[in-house]
Amino acid sequence: MRNKGAKKLILPGWLFCFTLTAVFSVLGLGYAVWRDQLAINVTASTGKIDPVVTRCWLDNHSKTPDGLKNPTFRIDWDEKTISILIEDAYPGYNALFAYEIVNRGSLPLRLQSLFPEPEILLEPGAIVLGNTLTPEVLKSGETATGCIQITIQDVAEPGRCSFSFSLDFVQL
């Protein structure tokens, strides 16, 4: 005999289909993991860093000895690369190389290193003595100025000296 007040529990059709789909999805996922045939690849992007050289110049800090030509220099640069050519260089010549960087990326960055490392002898006889970048942290859209001291050593006679270097920036 049935209780007159009791109702029969009937699932609506959409709920039954949804439940059945969820059960088979979990079963399929479990089977794929069990058989080692499931590959899940995830890619996430948080932004980018994009330091760009906007300006650079060389300030001569040496007085040319008598009998020698004044050294001349040429700086070739684009947004990512800087190359310096100094002609008629002599031992003891030094200059201050300055550059301006703008962060066109969306993430803040800082200068991690100068390559070759500071105080490493470059060819032929140029040495880079340190690097400063102000400000040290460069937010998106900000500009910073850096300076590198360049000294020419061990040049047997006045001549040609060319070198390039790279600045390595990292995300904060």
Summary of the structure (lengths in Angstrom):
residues: 172
radius of gyration: 32.5
end to end distance: 74.8
largest distance: 124.4
contacts: 417
relative contact order: 0.19
helix: 13%
strand: 45%
